[in-house]
Amino acid sequence: MLVSDVGMPDMDGLQLVRELRTRSRERGGRTPAVALTAYSRAHDRTTALRAGFDAHVPKPVDAHELVAVVASLCGRLGREHADGHGFWQCLPIERSSA
């Protein structure tokens, strides 16, 4: 799972995920990726998704939203690799009663 800010120095998150998506599945090219960013307009979301992110979470981050997004991507990943040949494992999230 990759959770990356979009506005980073040197290589921004868009460049990072584009580079990741050029790799083979075995080299992490299908790693689930979440854009975590202050760029929150509809255009920014579309740009992040077109670059290769699977989800876009605007700042300020709501922790529950981020957990839900990661859990959702983990669930999707589990279904994609139901044949047992996946390279990634997501652990189940247990909610506290507090």
C-alpha positions in Angstrom: 0.0 0.0 0.0 1.3 3.4 -1.0 0.0 6.5 0.7 1.7 9.5 -0.9 1.4 13.3 -0.7 1.1 14.8 -4.2 3.1 18.0 -3.5 6.5 16.7 -2.7 9.9 18.2 -3.6 12.1 16.6 -6.4 9.6 14.0 -7.5 5.9 14.8 -6.8 3.4 12.1 -6.0 2.0 12.1 -9.5 5.4 11.4 -11.0 6.0 8.7 -8.3 2.8 6.8 -9.1 3.3 7.1 -12.8 6.8 5.5 -12.3 5.3 2.8 -10.1 2.6 1.9 -12.8 5.3 1.3 -15.4 6.6 -1.6 -13.4 5.5 -5.2 -13.7 3.1 -6.7 -11.2 6.0 -8.6 -9.7 7.9 -5.4 -9.2 5.0 -3.6 -7.5 3.3 -2.1 -10.5 -0.1 -3.0 -9.1 0.5 -1.7 -5.6 -2.6 0.1 -4.3 -1.9 3.8 -4.1 -3.7 6.6 -2.3 -3.1 10.3 -3.0 -3.1 12.3 0.2 -3.1 16.0 -0.8 -4.1 19.5 -0.1 -5.1 19.7 -3.8 -8.8 19.0 -3.4 -10.6 20.3 -6.4 -12.5 17.9 -8.8 -9.8 18.5 -11.4 -7.1 17.6 -8.9 -8.9 14.3 -8.0 -9.2 13.5 -11.7 -5.6 14.2 -12.3 -4.5 12.0 -9.4 -6.7 9.1 -10.6 -5.5 9.4 -14.2 -1.9 9.4 -13.0 -2.5 6.0 -11.5 -3.7 6.5 -7.9 -6.6 4.3 -6.8 -8.0 6.9 -4.4 -7.7 10.6 -3.6 -8.0 11.8 0.0 -7.9 15.6 0.6 -6.3 17.3 3.5 -7.0 18.0 6.2 -7.3 14.3 6.5 -10.1 12.7 8.4 -8.5 9.6 10.0 -11.7 7.6 9.7 -11.9 8.4 6.0 -8.3 7.4 5.4 -8.8 4.1 7.3 -12.0 3.4 5.2 -10.1 4.1 1.9 -7.2 1.8 2.9 -9.6 -0.9 4.1 -11.6 -0.7 0.8 -8.5 -1.0 -1.3 -7.3 -3.9 0.8 -10.7 -5.6 0.3 -10.5 -5.1 -3.4 -7.0 -6.4 -3.4 -8.1 -9.5 -1.6 -10.7 -10.2 -4.2 -8.2 -9.6 -7.1 -5.9 -12.2 -5.6 -8.4 -14.7 -4.3 -6.4 -17.4 -6.2 -3.6 -17.1 -3.7 -1.1 -15.8 -6.2 -1.1 -12.2 -4.9 2.0 -10.5 -3.6 0.3 -8.2 -1.1 -1.5 -9.0 2.1 -3.7 -6.6 3.9 -4.5 -7.3 7.5 -8.1 -7.0 8.8 -8.8 -3.8 10.7 -10.4 -4.3 14.0 -12.5 -1.3 15.3 -12.1 -0.5 19.0 -15.2 -0.2 21.1 -14.1 3.1 22.5 
